[in-house]
Amino acid sequence: MEKVRRVERMVALTKLLVDSPQELISLRYFCEFFDIAKSTLSEDLSSVKASLQHFSLGTIETVAGVAGGVRFIPYRQGERAFAVLKEVQQRLQEPDRVIPGGFLYMSDILYDWHITSRLGEIFMTRFAERQPDYIMTVETKGIPLAVMVARAFNKPLVIARRDSKVTEGSSISINYVTGSSRRIQTMSLTKRAIPPKSKVLLIDDFMKAGGTANGMKELVTEMGGTVVGTGVLVATATPGPKVVGDYEALLVLNGVDEVTRTVDIEPVYCKPDEEA
């Protein structure tokens, strides 16, 4: 490879790491890619790590040993995370988002990868110490958010369906009661999705009473897995307590006034020392 300046090499090095969050990449790969010595690479990695940490953009973790290497760990916490949540709050407070029945239109936000990618990093930061093996959601609106959480964790995504698909082979189905309307619904998951004893993080876009999240939890239990946490983008303040007790919401919806078309919603701030 043609010799390049150090600043050019560090830009490329940062790009390679950021494009593969949580992925352990061997030092040998970088040495061969840039045609440099390991000592030179170590200096570059130290500079990149210091820069990322200075601007709270993430960090670089070094793993020693034969099977070791380096990996980029994205995190978004403190004021940087709160700024993202404030932006989502402002967009959700727009009057034209109020839908008859007291609902909020959220699809455009959930399908905007610029926003969901940052929300995924916030969830990853808050649940990092849980070390999930899989990220799970239920179809359909929560899928884009769960995809970004899975990317931040570099873990597979599992999607529970409202009904089973023949193309996915044998599956496990459960009936669960929705927490708000008390209706019985069905949720299914292919048997190959989650191996036994897997640790699963549940992600959803909205929680009112927690019935859907509780249904996913029961489904994971039927598969022989363990739920290590539940994250939702928006949770209503009432009713309370929720069917699922252990959950983390990024925003809390206190109420929607259909007459004045006002939305009372607030972000949940989490201090850096309270996060993983």
Secondary structure, 3 states (H helix, E strand, C coil): CCCCCHHHHHHHHHHHHHCCCCCCECHHHHHHHHCCCHHHHHHHHHHHHHHHHHCCCCEEEEECCCCCEEEEECCCCHHHHHHHHHHHHHHHCCHHHEECCCEECCHHHHCCHHHHHHHHHHHHHHHHHHCCCEEEEECCCCHHHHHHHHHHHCCCEEEEECCCCHHHCCEEEEEEECCCCCCEEEEEEECCCCCCCCEEEEEEEEECCCHHHHHHHHHHHHCCCEEEEEEEEEEECCCCCCCCCCCEEEEEEEEEECCCCEEEEEECCCCHHHCC
